[in-house]
C-alpha cells in the first residue's frame, strides 16, 4: 500500500493560481480552457470553481473567501464588490479622518489581493483627498488595477499620487458636461466623462451610468474600496453584488461612520444578506452576498 506524502499546497501556491485565473479572464479565455489547473474544475450548477484535493486548510479557507471574485467570467455586465474596515461601533476613522491601523496587517493584505483580482479600484473624492492613496498591489504579487477616482465637483488636486506616479492607469470620473474642463488639468487620457452621472433635476450622483462606462472600457470586475459615503451610495443604489466588511477589535469615539443608508421604519424591511465570517488576524471579516439579500 502506498501513501501520498507530498506536503499540502498553501496560500502562496493558491495565490499564484488565482493570478493565473485572472490573467486568463482578462485575456477573454473560456473557463473551460482552465480546467485542471491546480486541481480546479468548473461546475455550472451551482456555478463556480471547485478546488481539488492537496491544499492545506488555510488555502481552502482563503479560496472560499476569494471564490466569488474568481468565478467572474470575462465580459458581461459589471460585477461589483465593496469593502469597508471599521471599528466595533461602526466607525471607519476618527472624526478628523485618521483611518490608519483600524484593521490589522492581514486585512490590509486582503485589500491588496482584491485590487489584484479586480479590473478597477474605485474610491470617492473624500477618500482620495484625505488619504492620497496609491491603490496599487504592492503588498502582494499581481497587476495593479485601473484606479478610478469619482470627483464630480473637480475638487481634487492634480498633485495626488494616483495622477502622477505612473504606476497604473488612472481615471478621474466626472459628468460628461465637465470632461473638457477636467482634461485641461489632467489630460484627456486621465478623464472619464460619464453622461448622466449627475441627475439633471436633483444633481444626485447616478452610479449605473458609471458602471456602464467602465464596462465599455473592458473593466467588468470592479472593487469599490471606499470611503464610507461612496460604498454606502453604491449599496443604496443596488450597485453592489458583494460586500467585505472587516471589523476590528477597537472602539472609536465619535468617529466617521461606515455604512450610512436611508432609514427603515421596520426591522422586516431591513436587508439580511447571506453571509460568512472569516478570521483575518485579530479582525473578523463578513463576506456578504448582497444579491442573496432577503427582508
N, C-alpha and C positions, 0 to 999 in steps of 0.2 A: 504494500500500500504506500502511495507517495502522497506527500503533503506539499502544498504551496507555501513556501517560507518567505516569499518576496514581501518586503515591507509595504504597508498600505501607502497609497499616494495621499499627499497632504494638500494644504491650502495653496501653496506656491504652484504646484502642478495644476491644480484646478484653475488658478487664475490664468495660467498660460493657455489652458483650454478655452476659458471664457473669451480671452482676447482673440483667439483663432476664430471662434464663432462670430464675434463682432466684425472682424475683418471680412469674413465671407458674406455676412449680411450686407455690409456696406457695398460690397462688390456685386450684389444682386444675385448671389448664388441661391439656388433652390435648397431648402433644408435637407431634401433627400440626398443631396450630394455630400452631406456632412455625417451621415450615419457611420457609426463605428469609432469616431474619434473619441478616445478615452472611454470606450465602452458606452458612448451615448447612443440612444435610439430615439427617434421622433415618433410620437403616437398622436393620432388625430383626435381621439376621444378618450378622456379629456385632452385637449390639445396641449402639446408641450414636450420638452425634452425630459427624458428619464435617464438618470445617471446609472452606469453599470456598477459592477462589483469592483472591489480592490481599492476603495477610498477609505480614509480614516474618518472618524466621527466628525471631526472639525470640518473637513472638506464637505461631507454630506450636509451638515447644517448650513455651511456657507452657500452651497449650491441651492438649497431650499430658499434662502434669502434673496439670491440674485436671479433665480429662475424666471420670475415674471418679466424681467428685462431681457433675458437671454431668449425667451420664447417669441420675441417680436420678429416678425418677418420683414423683409425688405419691401419698401413701397407701402402702399395702402394709406389709410387715414392716420393722422398723427396719434401717437400714444405718449401720455404724459405722466411722469412720476414726480411728486414733490417731496420735499424733506424739510423738517424743522427740528432743531435741537433746543430743548427747553429745560427749565428747572422743574422741581416737583410741583410748584404752584403756577406753572404755565407761562413763565416769562422766558423770553429768548435773549434778553440783555438787561443791563441796568437801565434806569431812566435816562442816563446820559449816553447810552448806546454802546457801552462796553460789553462785548459778547465773547471776549477771549476766555477760553477754558471753561465754558459752560459744560461742554461734553469732553470726554477723555480722548486719548490717542486712538483707540480702536474705532470710535465713531468718526473721527477725522479721516482715518484711513478708508473707512467705508464710503465716506463722502467722495473721496478721490476715485474710488472704484466706480461709483455711479457716474462720475464725469467721464471716465474712460469708456463706459459701456453705452453712453448716450451720444447722439449726434450733435446735440447742442445743450448748453447750460444757460439757464435764464435767471436773471436777477432784476429787481426793480431799482429805480434811481436812488432811493434812500439807502439801500444796502451798498450800492456802488459808491456813493458819496462818502459814507461813513467808514466802510472797510477798505476801499480801494483794493479789491481782491484781484489775484492773478487768474483764478478759475482754471488752473492747469491740473495735471495729474502727477505733480512732482513727488507725491508720496508713494506712488505705485508705478510699475511699468504700464504703458498704454498710451495711445494717442490722445492729444488734447482735443476737447470738443470745440466747436464753434461757440464763441462767447456772445451772448445776446443780452444787451442792456436796454431795458424799457425806460424811455425818457421822453414822454410826450411834451413836456414843458421845455425841453432842450436846456436844462439847467446844469448838466454835468460838464465839468471842465475837460478840455481836451488833453490835460496833463495826466489823466488816470492811466495807470499801468496797462490796463487792457487795451487802450488805444495806441500805445506807443512801444510796447515791449517786443512786438513781433513774434511772440511765442505761438500764437494761434490766431486764426481769423476772428475778427470782432465786428459785430453789427450793433449799431445804435438804432433802436426802434422808435419811430415817431409816426404821427399821422402823415399820410401822403402829402397833405397840403403844406407841410413844413419840411419836406425832404430836401428841397433845394437849399433852404436855409442851413440845415444841418450839414449838407455836403460841402458848403463853402468853408466850414470849420474843419471837417474831418476827412473830406474826400468822399466821392460817391461810392467807393468800394466798401466803406465802413458804415453806410447808412441804409436802413431798410425802411422805406416809407410805405406804410400799410393803409390802403384805402379803407375807411370805416373804422379805424382803430378807436376814434373818439366819436361817440354818438352826436349827431348833428344838433339834436334838440337839447339834450341834457349835459353833454360834454363828458359823460361817463365812459370809462375805457371798456372796449369790447374785445375780448380775447380770442374769439373764434376766428376773426379775420387774420390775427397774428399767426395762429396755428396753420391756417391755410397758406399764408405767405411763406412760412418756413418750410412747409411740405413742398411747395413749388420749387424750393432751392435744394430739395433732396434731403431735408432734415426732418425725419419722421419720428425718431425716438428722442423725446425731449425731457430734460431734467430741470425742474423749477427749484432752484436752490434757496431762494429767499428774496427778501425777508418775509416777516410775518404778514405784512399788508399784501404783498404780491401773492404769496401762497394762498392766503385767505380769499383773494379775489379769484384766483383760478378755481378754488374749491366751490365758492358761491355760484360761479357761472357754469358749473358742471364740466369743467375743462381738465380735471384731474382723473386719471384712471387708478392711480395708486398713491399712497402717502406713507413715507417713513417718518415716524415721529419718535425721536430719541429723547428719553427722559433721564436727566442726570440727578444724582442724589445731592442736590443743592437747593436752597431756598433763596430767592432774590426778592428783597423787599421793594415794593412799589416799582417794579421793573416794566419793561416793554412787553406787552402781551404777545403770545404766539398767534394762534388762530383767533380771528375776530369775525364772527358771522352774524347775519341778521337774527334777531331774537325769535324764539319759538314759544308759543303760548302753552303748549302741552308737551309732555315728555313723549307721547306717542308720535309726535311729528318730528322728533329728533332722529337723525340717521344713526344707525348702529352698524357700522361696516364690519364685514367679516374680517378677522384679524388674527395674526400670530405674533408671539413675543419671542425676541431673540436677545440674549445677553451679549453685550459688546463691552468687555472690560467691566467697569463699575456701572455702566449705563444699561438701560433696558430700551430696546428698540421695538416699537409697534409697527408691524407691516400691515397696512390697512388696504383692503381691496374695495375701492370706492364704487366700482361697478357692481359689487355684490351687496351694496348697502340695502338695508331694509328698515322701515319705520317700526 
